[in-house]
Amino acid sequence: MDEFNKIVDRFPFGSSFYIPLQIAFNTGMRDSEVCGLTWDCIDLEEGKIKVEKIILKKAMQWCFGTPKTTSSQREILIGKTLIDILKKHKKYQLENRLKYGEFYSNNLYKFEEINKKYNSTDLVCTKENGELVSTDSLKYLSRVVNYELGINFNFHSLRHTHATILLEADANIKDFQKRLGHSKLATTMDTYSHVTDKMNQDSVNIFEGVLNSKIK
């Protein structure tokens, strides 16, 4: 948490990277999922994010694509912290749209074979002028965090941090698997074996504690 707070202090609200950082930290979404998120996929009243698309580069231009597996297409519940951040950002984005007027970016290039099945290109993660924050932009973010802040970081680190926090708080492993979009439970267990090993040791300690209390 301390390192994340340092990163957010460097990229506060109003920075192009603040919203991608907060979404990834609070949901565990992948970088391409975060950058491809549109407002029609967020229900701020119900506290839900629908992951149905990613952004990818085709012919040197950014466009929408489909997540790599069916399990990657999922619904993620979000809490009040992220809801409040997104509400504030939506208002800020609207103000910028009015400020820039006709110069506000239309975001993605139109590739009909990819974009025709999506209802909106109203991206959540944009710069002040409406330009998209791409996965390439997030690589720049990672370099700044590494070299300027001295923190060993890439954007995917936020997914691991989110996952570790949940596991150490004894989250239901099946719910956890769905939240991250893993198709197989084995993938989840293998990826976070360092955490599950600790959980196993904690379980032993709990059991030993119960035994000792009964013996006494």
Secondary structure by P-SEA (a helix, b strand, c coil): caaaaaaaaacccccccaaaaaaaaaccccaaaaaaccccccccccbbbbbcbbbbbcccbbbbbccccccccbbbbbcaaaaaaaaaaaaaaaaaaaaaccccccccccccccccccccccccccccccccccaaaaaaaaaaaacccccccccaaaaaaaaaaaaaacccaaaaaaaaccccaaaaaaaaaaaaaaaaaaaaaaaaaaaaaaac
